[in-house]
């Protein structure tokens, strides 16, 4: 799995880049490809866009940033971390 960060103020351009990248470097068939989105609605919209261009959208998941970071950290640390440093309560600033 590699990390690609693309920025634009046009969602259509980002979708074009995503589809081109997925076409050029497809994920293995039984390993879901994560695409981090900032909102659940954006994940649904992307799924529909990819399906309209390819005829289907299988093997792609759209986690939110917190869930994605938790999965990566669990993979690096190896198991459940009882007090992860990226939890909401840990990251709050108390004034």
C-alpha positions in Angstrom: 0.0 0.0 0.0 1.3 3.4 -0.9 0.2 6.9 0.1 -0.8 9.5 -2.4 -2.0 13.0 -1.5 -3.7 15.0 -4.2 -5.1 18.5 -3.7 -7.5 20.6 -5.8 -10.5 22.8 -5.3 -12.3 20.8 -8.0 -13.8 17.4 -7.0 -14.1 16.3 -10.6 -10.3 16.7 -11.1 -9.5 14.7 -8.0 -11.9 12.0 -9.2 -10.2 11.9 -12.6 -6.8 11.6 -10.9 -8.0 8.9 -8.6 -9.5 6.8 -11.4 -6.4 7.2 -13.5 -4.2 6.1 -10.6 -6.4 3.1 -9.8 -6.3 2.1 -13.5 -2.5 2.5 -13.8 -1.7 0.7 -10.5 -4.6 -1.6 -9.4 -4.7 -3.2 -6.0 -4.5 -7.0 -5.6 -7.9 -8.5 -6.2 -8.7 -9.7 -2.6 -7.1 -6.7 -0.7 -9.4 -3.7 -0.4 -8.0 -0.4 -1.4 -8.6 2.3 1.2 -9.4 5.8 0.0 -9.5 8.2 2.9 -12.4 10.7 2.7 -13.4 13.5 5.1 -17.1 12.8 5.0 -19.3 9.7 4.6 -21.2 11.4 1.8 -18.1 12.0 -0.2 -17.3 8.3 0.1 -20.7 7.4 -1.3 -20.4 9.9 -4.1 -16.9 8.6 -5.1 -18.2 5.0 -5.1 -21.0 6.0 -7.5 -18.5 7.9 -9.7 -16.1 5.0 -9.9 -18.9 2.6 -10.6 -20.2 4.8 -13.4 -16.8 4.9 -15.0 -15.8 1.3 -14.5 -19.2 -0.4 -14.4 -18.8 -1.3 -10.7 -16.9 -0.4 -7.5 -15.6 -3.5 -5.8 -12.6 -3.8 -3.5 -12.5 -0.2 -2.5 -13.3 1.1 1.0 -13.7 4.7 2.1 -12.6 5.1 5.8 -12.7 8.4 7.6 -9.3 9.7 8.7 -9.6 8.6 12.3 -10.5 5.1 11.4 -7.7 4.9 8.9 -5.1 6.3 11.3 -6.3 3.8 14.0 -5.8 0.9 11.6 -2.4 2.0 10.5 -1.3 2.6 14.1 -2.7 -0.8 15.2 -0.7 -2.4 12.3 2.5 -0.6 13.4 2.2 -1.1 17.1 0.7 -4.6 16.8 -2.6 -4.9 18.6 -4.8 -2.8 20.8 -3.2 0.2 22.3 -5.0 0.9 25.6 -4.3 4.7 25.5 -3.6 5.8 22.0 -2.2 9.3 21.7 -4.5 10.2 18.8 -7.8 9.8 20.7 -10.1 12.8 21.0 -9.7 13.1 24.8 -5.9 13.1 24.5 -5.8 15.7 21.7 -8.1 18.2 23.4 -6.7 21.4 24.7 -7.9 22.3 28.2 -8.1 26.0 28.7 
